[in-house]
Amino acid sequence: MKSLPPTASRPPLKFRLPTAENLVPIRLDIEIDGQRLKDAFTWNPSDPDSDVAVFARRTVKDLKLPPAFVTQIGQSINSQLAEFRSYEGQEMYTGEKIVPIKLDLRVNRTIIRDQFLWDLNNFESDPEEFARSLCRDMGITDPEVGPAIAVAIREQLFEVAIQNVTSARETRVGKKGRRGSEFVTASKSSGAALDVVKFFGNKASVIRKRKEWDVYEPIVDLLSAEEAEALDAREERNARMKKKLDDKDEGYSSRFIRG
Amino acid sequence: MMMQGAEDGSTHPDDSDLDLYTIPNYSSWFSWDEIHDTEKLHHPEFFNNSSLSKNPRVYKQYRDFIINKYREDPSRRLTFTEVRKSLIGDVSGLHKVFQSLDRWGLINFGAPPPPPSDDDDVGDEGEKEDCVVKFDEGPPNGIRVVEYPGSTKSVGPATSASESGNDDGSAGTFRLPPLTSYSDAFDGIFCDNCGDKWSVNYYESSKDYSVICLKCFQNQNFRKGNSAQDYKHIEPNTIPISRRWTDEENTLLLEAVMKYGDDWSLVAQHVITKTKLDCILRIIELPFGEHILGLPGEKADVRSMSNIVNNVKPAEVSVVEVTKTEEQNKEITEEQDKEVTAHAEDEMTSSPPQKRRRSSSFVDDGDSFMKQVALLSTSMGPQVAAAAAKAAVTALCNEIPSAEMIFSLDDNNEPKEFLLVKDPEGGKPEDSETLGHGTERTSGPSTIQLRAAVATALGAAAAHSKLLADQEEREIEQLMATVIELQMRKLRYKVKYFEELESIMKMEYEQIEKMKQSIISERIDVLRKVFRAGISRWKDHTPVKPPAIQ
């Protein structure tokens, strides 16, 4: 096993999410006239673009939102899809890479914290299935938790995939030799990635040390209705404060530039 | 069965080193010491060297750990989430390993089935059982897109995707993959008993191909003349290819047959929604299917025959003994002859259907002369009949000048009607009717008319028989050609064998010559020896007999 480094033989891949289905995570957070829509879901980038408008219209109709939301939703989805597509067609560095995925979510009244490892070269992985089995195993009954977990996983995978593209590009510009490129990518992009050789080398055991079990174990908390409301309120407040701060910041910086 | 132990808390009170664990019969391949081929098949990623983090050693560690973990307490259900915290590695890969172990019953076999709802205080509303199922429906409650208002079908959670796909693209449904909506789009399968639509599970009778649903089968509501044995259960995944043929499919099929001939796999590909077998069955069912297939079929026959001949050749060439090969040769030619005759017979029987049909109908229908005329004229193309009629009329006109009057009178309406009515419609019934009308209406100078009709009929019949004769002749020619060809081949074989024989004879001749030479040289040798030995000279005059004979 050791004698054949599989990374060397693998051809470079075109950019995509490292999962079985190439679905793009989309997150909506739109506020118009005091009404706020927060949502997260996945989108198939090969669907026709016209579906976005249809989706937006239907969403607004179903949720009985004011019609102003239609364009906002459409724009938001389109811009996120455009970002995804801007990477499409580029080469993605697919070395040996296993990254830790960390979850820290609150969905309605369920809080879930978790950490696990994800192989970026496993193109059969299925975040949705993983989320489903997590919910089943943890006895989570809120149907919105599963999809939220899956979207969270996809968002992190998306980010790592973008990193892979950029690092691949850098190495191509920087050095041409294969050895050099491997070296550079390994040192550059694997800030968080796992040292594969250390964990899967000939001597290492893949059984985790007992004291680390807690770190990689999901923690699920169920809030009472009051707690959830309080948290909602606090988040709202924080968001507003942040927005204000941002505005101020912007104003400040613009002034600074002008001055 | 082991639930009892679980409630007691102590699962294996008499724990010795050797525990007895139950695993299902179908997993008897499992062994701690090695990795079975089944596992390699299920998890190729661990064995094809594709990744550093996935190798057989790692797989074995994963597997052993998970099974051991379960066997710490076989009475409770081991969950994936519980396992993954203790194992380093890609969770998706781990999940796959866990799933297959679970499926093979190597873990969780004795454990209670997964609980439909948790008995903790997690469930908030009263819909505890539903909640678990709800994950399958996809997006959260808040933004779930409801079904189209137009769809009247009750939508189950599992089929909702296919249904919605079906609703918004009824024109394009043909392109959808068969599993999702094909049967929905094309009426699906209806139970012949209760009329309900069943697209998932049904039974089909081998007697009259009636289809009944699962419910009817279970209630033993069979159709008349069928019993439980006649019904065959049709698996869900074979259903989408329904036996009903739509117009589009028919045209596609015909197109494909025209294009690819009898290459059925290509045809099936072209039709998309049907299997190879379905296509063949359908083309046979179609009224003109035989006709379409007639030509390629004949070609195939010829081809196969030449194949046989080709196959025979090398086998024979290798044989050396002359007499034997000749016998074989005879046998083979006999076989070939037989085949030729069989082939000829085949062709006789499978000759274009229209020929048989016409001749038989001609014999059958002998009651009325007019009818026969009509029939005869229908049996060929309208143009042929018209031409025959014209010819007959002109012949009559030449014979009897007065007839010209009659025909020229009628010329204005009748013959024109003749030609005009027939041609655009191409309909043969009109043709015969006009003929009949013409003769009946003008019953005055009926003799001439009758003669004209008779002449027409005879002319038409003659033309037709000429046609048939030509066809027959061509067939005969073709057959003769094949026969001659085969004879030629036979002769060629014979010539070849004679040549071989000749060469063998030559060789033999040479050998004999050599022997002759050697005998002569021996004789000279002997003579020399005799000379040296100084035997009396009187023998010089007479040829010396070889010592062996002495």
Interface residues (C-beta under 8 A of the other chain):
Chain A: M1 L4 P5 P6 T7 R10 D39 F41 F55 R58 T59 D62 L63 E96 I98 R109 F116 L117 W118 D119 N121 N122 E124 S125 D126 E129 F130 R132 S133 L134 C135 R136 D137 M138 G139 I140 T141 D142 P143 E144 G146 P147 A148 V196 V197 F199 F200 N202 S205 V206 I207 R208 R210 W213 D214 Y216 E217 P218 L222
Chain B: E45 N49 S50 S51 L52 S53 K54 N55 P56 R57 V58 Q61 Y62 F65 T79 F80 T81 E82 R84 K85 S86 L87 I88 G89 D90 V91 S92 G93 H95 K96 P114 S117 D118 D120 D121 V122 G123 D124 K128 C131 V132 K134 F135 E137 G138 P139 P140 N141 G142 I143 R144 V145 V146
